[in-house]
Amino acid sequence: MTMVALFPGEEEDDQIAAQPFFDEMRRRGWVEGTNIDYERLYGRGAREYMEGLAKSAANREPDLIYASTAALALAVLKETDSVPVIFTSASDPVASGLVSSLSTPARNATGAYQSAGDGLRRRVQLTRQMLPNVNRVGLLLDRRATESARQRTLHEDAVRNVPGMSLTIAEFTNFEAVAKLLANFRREGVQIVFLSPSVTLIGRRREVADTATRNKLALIGHRLEWAEAGALFTYGPDVTDTLRRSASLADRVLRGAKPADTAVEQSNRFELVVNNRSAKALGLAIPPAVLKTADRVIE
């Protein structure tokens, strides 16, 4: 069996982040070099490059393509309607156009997802709890992301429900604008920046985190990889659980199940990861009560 796996960022970051997927595949009997061969392709954080990877993967006609983001999965589905596709998505697969329904995808793709909107109110509440004196927050929004309009509305609603907190939104279509937008946030008095789901941002997360630190901005993310890259904290569905669910579905498809008839799975496990090292670098003190309840603290 052969599988092409597509990732949005750099190999050094995404290989580690995706390891739970491959560990679960091995646990289910798929041993690399014995009964399955993996070809891992990395997008380097460039949307246009990722689209080329999707075409290359489809042209190889493997037994299975694994796409680690919704954007990559959509790109693959534009190239093939026959090669089975398994995805891991941070957005609603129906809303983003990946499948017709969660119970019966009705095309050559199925997978697991964690909705980035789930847990957003809690992220905003945690921000207030950690930093009670911060009232002005920002949102870095990728206009080309699959759920851009929905993310804008969700963040506006969540912040509106916190007394005294206001939201400034900065939109981009090309990554080159991100550094300027972060600098603008700082000049405008924003101290906290929420990160919307974006294949471009997650693919170049270390660069984003480094730029934010230089501008004395604390980043808040929806998935573990952001905390590992330097965000102040992340709260959202457990990425490891979602990756394992995707691997379980990949196992079923490789053993003969059809993606069109295989229901999409949703991860309902949430985790709080705090980067105390980033907090100290920004001169922030995380309340002990928050550190105590965190699932993981990066020191």
Secondary structure, 3 states (H helix, E strand, C coil): CEEEEEECCCHHHHHHHCHHHHHHHHHCCCCECCCEEEEEEECCCCHHHHHHHHHHHHHHCCCEEEECCHHHHHHHHHHCCCCCEEEEECCCCCCCCCCCCCCCCCCCEEEEECCCCCCHHHHHHHHHHHCCCCCEEEEEEECCCCCHHHHHHHHHHHHHCCCCCEEEEEEECCHHHHHHHHHHHHHCCCCEEEECCCHHHHHCHHHHHHHHHHCCCEEEECCHHHHHHCCCEEEEECHHHHHHHHHHHHHHHHCCCCHHHCCCEECCCEEEEEEHHHHHHCCCCCCHHHHHHCCEEEC
